[in-house]
Amino acid sequence: MSVLVVLEGSDHHRFIHVEEGGRVSHFRPRLSKGDHQHLVRVEGGGWTQVMFPLAVLKQAGKVTVTVKALSLVGSDTRSVTVNVQPEGATVRKHTSVLLDLKSRATVYEFLDLPVDESPLISKSIFRRYVYGSPKARMTLSGDVFGPTSKDMTLSFKTAFQGRILKNTDGLAFNFGSTVWTLRYLRLTNQLDMTKAKKAFEFLNSQLAGLFARYSDGAFGMWTASEPSVWMTTWVLSVLLPAQLEDWENLVYIEPRLINTAVAFILEHQLEDGSFREPFVNEKTWTDDAKSSLPLTALVTTVLYEASPSLDSVIRARAVTARGKAIRYLEQSLQSLWEPYELAITAYALALVNSPSKEVAAKMLERQARVADGKIHWSKKAIESNVRRAEDSQHSFLLPKEPQEWDSYAVEATSYALMVFLMREGVTERQEAIVEWLTSVRDWNRAFSSSVDTVVALRSLAEYSYRARLRDVTALRVKMTATSFPDLKTNISIGKDALSLMRSVPVSGRGFWVVAEGAGQAVAQLEVSWGVDLERYLKRPARKYFELRVTEAYPNFRNKTLITTTACARWVAEDVSSTSHAAMLEIDMASGYVIPQPNANEAAKRNRKKFPQLVPSKQRQCFSFTTRRRFPVANLTAIRSATIFELFAPEHFETVVINATSLAALDVCEVCGSYQCPYCPHYSGRACLVPSMPLVALLAFWVAFVLQEVPLDEWLKVVCR
């Protein structure tokens, strides 16, 4: 049966033509617009594959491709949406600011878009960024908790814009962040239980994932990891807030899980009352990998919160262990000088109502860092957003740059905020702390990493509950691009859907935000662009890693396989002798995949020689092989690879991967068109009988008369 396959034309793509003999340029092929038709023959019950090569004209965004199939007996139409990413290595900058209208009627903010209007560099063949790659989006949400979605869930992938973490910490983040989103909405009377079904289904799915990591009362970071005291305690700390009476029929935390986990934790208490890991902890802020103070403080809070769910025998042991841990924390107070250790210790002592809680709070007061009316706690002062004065006298707010102790400061400041909320409620001090926390957001719905985000969301939920600004919130926000003053966007924020995310794309060199009314809101500007020169990459505050990535192609002409090898070494030896839990991200070429069985085998093969901690004495190398699954030609020549500490992403290193030889492949070298004569799915061109040579016509006539060769077989021979 003959089938006419039609590729519908579009303003966003063009059809690529293959020339005589399968010749086609990889960089500038012949293109045509409009509909493109191709007639194929399909056997009954069979199928035929037709490759349509397309040149996408959009630099970034979504492109819809529509294909029709028509025959004498029927037709079908299918569409597929392709997500086009900008070329080069992505650079991302984030600006966050609190619009505080509690005591004034109008707030003005001028936000800077840190992208030049033109990528051209005078008298140079290089460019500042890739054409068409810059994009910016403004996000607004009422209150200080941050934006929430309609389905009330928050996953690692959503919070960190596509990044996926398939370990226990990732599952704990999904559960904890969603629980505190629901609790915040509940505390501020925004939770509509009739619309929360999907959120609780999400919680149950993440809880099932956590159970898969559960073994003999303990949790480990990875499937093959040893049981971890810190990870078990952290998982309990995110599970326990879900235990509310009116939620028991929607998400149920089995008491047996809590009892066995607490029993495991109690086995690791020392005689002095402290808790320690039996091996290296993946998350610690000191060079002493077995530092006991932060872990002991976290265990103390969990034992206190878990007490109502414990059986009588375990509860008695837990009460005794908690008393010993409290005495250890109280005795260690005078020797504390690390802001993070002091903050989490002060929080634990305040939560259990220790007699020393006031001493700890006073010590915390003395270590506070105050700048520009904002308060935070960190080893070194963390600069939030810098302002730049222009000739027009406008003070533009610049994006926050990565600094040495961002995650450390967010977590320490969040614990400090909860200490002072329990001590004195909402005062000017707490407002200054919240303003600083808002200014250091690195993502629209997250801060720096998983742990500090969950702790910060918990503290902001408590602040919002005590501040009670929902009933008086009535904001009108007007946004205007400096380059297009006539284009204005107005957004209203009221007590209905107070914290719901409102997002609009923006453009121009700068951006004016004018807020009027009453209440509080968080305004965030996310800007990203692609670069193809290493000197324009985003850089950390200092050098933390040494990273080297190479790609090798086997001796196949069209580079079907790519073997990628990444070697990393920790170089910040004055901070710690090794890195802590680290993650490596490598951009893969379009059309290439790594099958899951191969990925599992690569992880198993490299597990012993590539542990989660990157050493400083030697390079650790990891290799894997990807295979072309979809034919893609004229690929981007520049991609990137990044390694960073999982709980301190500001400790990172990014390098450029130059794949020019891969980008030089044309459509027929990857068999991406039905017009390519040496490819498996070549369906050829139409055979025009009038243009055949006279000898071929005579031969055809003789063969037909003598009935030596069937007509359809002869046409196949002549039309080759």
N, C-alpha and C positions, 0 to 999 in steps of 0.2 A: 504494500500500500504506500502511495506517495503522500508525504506530509510536508507542508510548507511551514517552515519555522521562521518567525518574524521577530526580529529585535527592534523594539520600538525606539524611535529617536528621542533624545533628551538634550536639554541645554547644558547638562552637566557631564556628558561623556560623548565620545566619538568612536566610530568603528575603525579598526586598523586593517589596512589592506596589505596582503603579501604579494610581492612582485613575482615575475617569471622565475622559475627555478627555486622557489622558496626563499628568495632574497628579501630582506626587510631590515631597515635601520633600527637599531635599538633606541636611538635618541630622537630621530626625526622621521618617523615612518609616514606614509601617505594615509591621511585620515579623511573620513567623510561623515557627514551628519545626516539626520533623518532616519527613516526606517530602513532596515536591511533584511532582505529575504534570502532564504536558502532552502532548496528543495532536496529532501532526502527520501530514501526508500527504507521502510521499516517492515520487516517480516512479521507475519502473524504471531502474536505472543512474544515477540522479541523487542529489542530496544536498540537505539542508535544514539551515540554520544556526539554532540555538536559543540565545539569550542568556539565561542564568540570572543575575540580579543577586543578589549575596550581600553581607550585612553581616557582616564578620569581628569576632568578639567578643574574640579574643585581642589583647592589646597588643603582644606580641612572641613569636616562636617559629614553629613549623611547624604548618600546618593542612592536613588531607587532605580533599579534596572528591571524592566518588564519584558517578558518574552511570551509570544503567542505560538501555538501549534494548531494548524488548520489542515483538515482533510475532508474527504467527501462525506464522511460519516459523523464528524463531530469536530469540536475545537476545545481548547483549554488555554487559560491565561494564568501565568504565575509572575509574581513580583518578589524581589529580594532587596533588602536595604543593606548597603555596604557602608561601614563606618570608616571614613578616611582620616587618618592621623597625619599631622604635619610632618614634614621631613626633618631630619636632624635629631640632635639630642635635645630633650625638652628641658627648659628652664622655667621654674615656677616661683612666683613671688606672691606673698599674702599680706594683706593689711586688714587689721581689725580694730574697731574703735567703738567705745560706748557712747551712745547718745543719751545723755542724762538730763532729763527735763523735770526733775523733782523740785528744783528750786529756781528754775528760770523758764522763760516762755519760748526761747529760740536758741538753737545750737547751730553753728556754722562749722563745717569741716570741708577742707580742700584736699582731695586725695590725688596722689600722683600715680600715673601709669608709667612705669619705668621702661618704656619701649620707645626708641626713636621713631620719628615719623617715616623715615626712609632707611632701608637696610644698606644703602650705598655708602661706601667709604671713599672719600675724595682721593683720587689718584692711586687707587688700589684695586686689585682684582678680587679681593676678598669682600665679604659682606658681614654686617653685624648680626643679621638673623635671616632665616629663610623666608622668602616672599610668601605672604598669605598665612604664615603660621601664628602671628600674634592673635590672642583672643582674651577677652576680659569679661567678667561677670560680677555683678553687684548682688549681694545677698542681704536681706533685712529680716529681722525677727524681733518680736517684742520680748520684754523681760531680759534677764541676763543669762539664763540657762543656755541659750543658743538655739539654733533652728531645730525644729522637729518636723517629721514627715506626717502625711495623712495616715499612713498605716502604723505609725508610732513605734517603728522598729529602727534599730541602728546596728548595722553590721560592720565588720572590719573593712569589707570591700567598699561599702558606701562611704564610710567615714574617711578612708584614705584613698578615695577615688580610683578604684580598680585594683588596688593591691590586695592580694589574697594571702592569708596566713592559715595553713592547715595544721596547726598544732594546738595543744591544750590552751595556750594563752590566747590564741585567736578565738576559740570557742568561748572561753571565759569572758573575753571582751564583748562578744556578741550578746551573751547573756546579761552581763553586768550593765552594759550601756543601755540595753533595752529596758531592763528592770528599773534603772534610775530615771529613764525617760518617762516610763509609766508612773513611777512614784512621784516625780515632779508634777506631772499633769494631775495626778490624784490630789497632791497637797495643795495645788493652786486651783482646784475645782474646774479643771479643763478636761478631765478624763470622761469620755463618753463610752461606757462599757459596751454599748450596742455596736460600736465601731472598732472595738479593741480585739475582736476575735483573731484577726490575722497576727497581731502582736503576740498573743498567748500561744498560738500555734507555732510561731517562730521560736518562742522561749522553749517549748517542749522539744522541738527539733534540735536545738542547741544543747539542751539537757541530755538528750539521747546521745549526742556526739561526745559529751563529757563522760557519760557512762562507759563509752567505748574505750576511754583512756584510763578508766578506773580499774585498779587491780590491788586486791588485798588491803583495802582501806587507804590507798595512796594514789596520787596523780603524779605523772612525770611530764616533762616538757614535750617530748616526742614519743612516738610509739615504742621505740627501742631504748628510751632513756630510763635511767634508774629512778626509783621513787624519790620525790623531792619534798622536803618539809615545807619549803617556801611555796612551791606550786600548790601543794595540798591546802595550805593555809589560805593562799590567795583565792583558790577556787571556792572554798567555804565562804570567804568574805563576800563573794559576788552572789552566792546561792542564798545565803541567809536573809538578805533584804526582800526576797520574793516570798517569804513566809508570812503572808497576811491572811487573816481569817476569811475575808471576802474574796480571796484569790485561790483558796484551797481546791475548789472544783475546776479551776482553769489551769493551774500549774502546781504540781505537788512534788515537794522535796521529801523523799523518803527518809524518815528518821534513822533507819539503819545505815544509810550512807553517811549521815552526819556523825553517828556514834562511832562507826569504824574509822572514819577519817580523823576524828578527835583522838581516838585510841592510838592511831599511828603517830600523830603529832606528839602525844604525851611520852611516847617511848624515846624521844630524842631530847628530853630535858636533862640538863646536867645538874650536878649537886648544888651549884650556886644559884640555880633557878633560871638560868639562861637556856635558850634553844639554839642549836647549831645544826647546820647541814652536815651529813656524813661525807659529802664530797663537794666539789666546787659549785657554788651557786651561780645560776645563769644571770641573776639580776642582783647587783650590789653596787653601791656608789663608792666603795673604798677599795684600796689595793688588797686589803685583807679579805680574801674571798670567803672566809668563814666568820666575818664580822657578825656578832650575835645581837647587838642592840636593836637594829631595825627589825630583825626577824622576831626577837622576843616581844617587842612592842606590838607587832602585827598579830602574833599568836595570842597575846593577852586580850586584844580587842575581839578576836574570833571566839575565844573561850567564854568571854562575857556574853556575846550575842547568841552563842549556840546553847547556852545553859538551859533555856526552857525546853529545848528539843532533845536533851540527853536523858538516857536511862539513869536510874538511881545510882548504879555502880559507877558508870562512867562519869556522871555528874559529880559524885564525891571526889573522884580522882582529879577531875577538871578543876574543881574549886580549890583543892590543895595545890595543884600545879599553878593555878592562876595567882594564888597568894604568894608563892615562892617567886614567880615571875615579877610580880609587882614590887616585892622587896628588892629584887635585883635591879629593876629600873630605878627605884628610889635611891639606892646606894650608888648608882652610876651617874646620877644627875650632875654632881659637882665636877665630874671629869668630862662632861659632854661639851664639845666645841663645834662639831659638825652641825650646821643648820638643819639638814634633813633628819639626822638622828635625833636631834632635840625636838623637832616638830612632831615626828611620829611618836616619840616617847611622851611628850606633853599631851598629845591626843589620847593615848592609851590611859594615862593617869587621870585625865579629865573624865573619860568615859566611865571608868570604874569608880570614880569619886574618891580618889586617893587623897590622903591628907597632904601629899606633896604636890598636888595639882597646881596650887597657887605659886609655889616656888618655880615650877616648870614654866608656867605662864609668864612670870616675871623675867626669867632667863630668855624666853622667846621674845619678849618685848625688846630686850637689850640688843638682840641680834638682828632686829628688823632693819632692812635697808629702805630708806625713804628717798625718792627722787621724783620731781615734778608732781608732787601730790599723790604719788602711788607708793604702795608698800609691798615688799616681797622679801623672801628669804632665799639666800643662795650663797655658795662659796665665794663667788665674785658677783659684782653688780651686773644685772641683766638689763640692757638697754632695750626698751620696748620699741616704740616708733619714733624715728628721728624726724624733725621738721626742717624744711628748707624754705628760706625766705626768698621770694622772687622780686624782680624789680617792681611788679605790680603791688607789692606789699602783702600779697597772699602768702600765708605760711602753709606750704603743702606738706601733707603727712606722707612720709615715705614708707615702703614696705619694710617689715621686720627682717633683718638679716640673721642667719644662724649664728648662735653664740655657744660658748663652750659648755654651759651647764643649763640649757633650756629645760630639758625634761626633769632634771633634778630640782630646779627652782619651781616648776609648776606643781610637782608633787609635794614638795616641802611647804609651799605657800598654801596649797589646798588644805593640808592637815592643820596648818596654823589658823586658817580661816575658821575651820570647824571648832578649834579650841576656843577662839574668842567669841564665836557665836554661842557656844555653851556657857561661856563665862559672863558675857554682858549683852547678848542680843545684837541688834543692829545699831551700830554707831558710825561715826565718821571713819573710824579705823577700818571697820569691815567694808565700808563703801570704797575706801582707797585700795583695799586688797582686791576687791572684785574688779575695780577699774584696771588694775594691773593684769589680773588673770585674763580679762577680755582682750587686752592689747597684745598678748603674746600667743593668741591662737594661731596655729599654723595651718589649719584646715577649717572649712566652713563648719563642720560638725565634730571636730576633734582638736586636740592640742598638739602634742608632739608624738607620743607613742600610746600604746594600749593602756598601760597601767596608770600613767599620770592622767589620761583622759577620764578613766572611770572614777578616780579619786576626785578630780576636779568637778565632774558632773555631780557627784554626791555632795560636795561642799556647796555648789551653786544651787542645787535643789533645796538644801537646808536654808540658804540665804533667801531664796525667793519665797519660801514658805513663811519666813519670819518677817520679811520686808512687806509682803502683802500689797503689792502695787497694781495688781491686776484690775481691781475695781476702779482705779483712778486713771488707768492708761487710756489715752486718746491722742494718738500721734498722727501727724501728717508730714510725710517726708517727700521733699522735692529734690530730684536729681537732675543735674544739667552738665553735659559735656562741654568743656571749655572751647573745643573746636566747633561745636554745633550748638550755639546758645539758644537757637529757636526750638531745638528738640528737647523737650522736658518730660520727665517721667514722674508721676505723682503716685504715692503709695500711702494708704491709710492703715493704721494698726490700732485696733481696739481690743476690748476684753474678750470678744469672740475670736477664736482662732488666734490667740495672742502670740504664741511662739511658733506658729506655722511658718515654714520657710517661704520667703517671697524672693524670687530671683529674676533678674533682668540682664540681658547682654548690654555692654557699654563699649564705647569707642572714643578715640580722641587722645590728647596728650595729658589731660588732667580732668578732674571730675569734682563738681561742687555738690555738696549735700547740705540741705537746709531742713532742719527738723523743728516743728512747732507743736505745741500742745502740752501734754503732761504724761509723765511716766518714764520708762527706760526702754531702750532698744539697742540691739547690736547690729552695726553695719560692717560688712566685710567685702573686700574687693580681692578677687582672685585673678591674677594675670599670668599667662604662660606664653611661651614662644619657642621656636626651634632654632638651634644654632648648629653650624657645621665646623666651627673652629674651637679647639680646646680652651683657648684663652677667654672665651665668652661663657664658659660653663659656670654654674653656681658652685661656689667654693665654701668649705667649712671655715670656722674661725681659726683653725690651725690644722696641721697635717696629722691625721690619725691612722690612716691605712696607706699601704703601698699596694696598688692593684695593677695587674697586667693581664690583658685578655687577648688571645690569639685565635684565629680561625684557620683551619686547614681543610682543603678539599681533596678528596681522593682523585685518582687518575681517571675521572669520568669527564667527558667533554662538557656536559651541561650542569655540573656541580649539583647533582641530585642530593648528595650527602654533605653535611657540614659538621666537622668535629671541632667543638669549641672548648678551649682550655683556659681556665681562669686561675691565676695564682695571686694570693693575698698575703700580706704580712702586716702585723700591728707595729706601728713605729712610735706611738706616744708612750714610751716606757716610763716617763716621769709621772704619768697619770696612773698606770697600772702595768704590771708585767705582761699581761695578755689583754685582749679585748674581752668583753662579755658576750653574751649570745649575739651572734652576728647573722645578717641576712645578705645574700648576694642576689642582685637582680640584673638580668641581661636581656636587652631587647633582641627578639628573634626576628629574622627576616620574614617578610610577608610570604605566605604560602607554605612555610616550613612548620612542621610539628614534631613533637617528640612523643611517640606512643606511650601510654601509661605503663605497660609492662617494661618498656625500655627505661623509662624514668625510674621505676622502682628498682630495676637492676643497677642503674647508675648510682642511685642513693645507697644501695646495699654495698656496692663495690667500693665506694668512696667513704663509707661511714667511719672506718677506723682511721684513715689518714686525713680526714677533714672533719674534725669534731666541731661542736658549736662555738668553741672559743678559739680565736685566731691568735697564734703565738707571735712573739716578737723576734725570736731567735732564728726562725727559718720561714720560708714561704710554704704555705699550704696550697695545693693545687687540686682543682676539681675539673673533670672533663665529662662531656656528654656529646651525643651525636643526634642531630636533627635531620629529618628527611623531608624532601619536597612532597607536599600533599596536594597543593593546588598550583597550577602553572602561573607564575607571576614574573613578568619581565620588567626591565628598566627599573629595578628596585632602588630605594634610597641608598646612597653610597655611605651615609654616615648614620651610625646608631650609637647607643651608649650602654655602659654597664656601671652599676653602682653597688658598693658594699657599705653597710652601715650597721651600727649596733641596734639590736632590736628594741631595747628599752631606752636608747638615747640616739635617735636618728640624726641628731645634729652632729654626731661623730661619724662622718661618711667620707667617701672618696668616689668621684665620678671620672670615668675615662671615656674617650671617644673610640669607637670601633670603625675603622676605615675599611669598607667592603666595596671598593671601586671595581674590582674584577667581577664581583657578583652583579653589580649594577649594570655591567656592560652586556649582559645576556639579552638577546632579542627574543621576539615572540616565538619564532620557530625553534630556537635552541632549547626552549622549555616546553615545546609542543603545546603552545597555548592558542592554536587556531586550527580550524578544520581545513584551512588552505595550505598547511605545511605538508609537503609531499612525502617526507620521510618519517612521519609520526603515526602512531597506532590508529588514531581516529581521523585520518585524512579522508575527506569525502569528495575531494576533487572539484573540478569545474564542469559546467554543462558542456556536452559534446555537440558542436555545431557541424552538422553533416555537410552543408554547402561549402564549407571552407576546407574540406578534406582534399588531399591530392587526387588527381585523376586516376593514378594507379590503384589507390586504395578503393576508389569507387568501383573500378572494373573488377577488382578482386572480390569486393563485396557482392557484386552482381553474379559472378560466376559461382561463388560459394552458395549463394541463396538458391540459384536455379538448380544446382546439383544436390541441394539439401545436405551438403557435407557438414555444415556448421549451423547450429540454431542461431536465429537472429540476435537474441539477447546476448549470447556468448560472443558473437562477432563484434557487437558494439563495445563490449568490455575490452576486447583486444585492440580495436582501432582507437578507442578513446583514451588509452593509457598515455 
